[in-house]
C-alpha cells in the first residue's frame, strides 16, 4: 500500500504534468556500491517511516537566498517509495505543515531517470512555472536541468522493499517564478527562483 503522502503528491504531480505537459530530461544514473556508507549515515527509520536529510541552495533573482550546501546544514525529510510496472518513484518531502513543504521526486527505470523539485504552500497561489502563465498555483513541480544520481546497484522497480536501494541525488532546477512578497498586491511583480538540492535516500 502506498503511504498517503505519496498518493497525494503523485496525484498533484500528475495533475501538474497533464496541465503543463512538461517533463524533465531523462538522464543516465551511475552505479557505485560505495554510496551505501554515506546513504546509511544520512538516512534512518523512525516510527516505521524512512527519513533523510536534504541540502538546499536557493537563488532569488540570481542572488543566493538560502545556502545549506556552503554552511553544511541539512533539513530532515520523509522518504516514500512507489512502483508502477517498470518505474520506481522516490519522493522526498520536507513538510512544514500538513502537505505544505518542499522536496524532490525521482522517477527511475532500468534505463534512466527524471528528477523534479516540488514546492507547495498548501494554501496560497504564489508560484508559476513560466512568467507568462495566466494563473498562480499553490504548488508546482519544476524539472531539473542538471542532475546526478548515484545508486548502490541497478534498480529493480518491482522490488523496492525486498531489495533496498540506496543512493544520492544532486540537481539544479530551471528558473521558475514566485509572487514578490514585497508587492503581493501587484500581480505582475515576480521573483525568478532557481534551486539546487542534494539528498541521500533509501527505498
Number of C-alpha atoms within 10 A of each C-alpha: 5 11 11 10 16 21 14 13 18 16 12 16 19 14 13 17 15 9 9 14 9 13 14 18 16 17 17 16 20 15 14 14 14 13 17 19 12 14 22 15 11 17 21 17 12 9 6 7 11 18 22 24 23 25 21 23 18 19 18 17 14 12 11 13 12 15 15 17 15 10 10 9 12 16 12 16 22 22 27 22 20 22 19 9 8 14 20 22 23 22 25 27 28 21 17 13 9 9 17 16 17 19 23 25 25 19 19 24 21 14 13 16 21 22 32 25 25 21 20 23 20 15 11 11 16 20 25 24 22 14 19 9 12 7 11 19 18 15 24 26 29 27 24 25 17 15 22 16 23 19 23 20 18 15 22 19 22 15 14 18 14 9 13 13 20 23 25 18 19 19 21 23 22 17 22 21 22 21 21 17 12 9 11 13 10 11 11 12 15 21 19 19 21 22 21 21 21 22 24 27 29 26 20
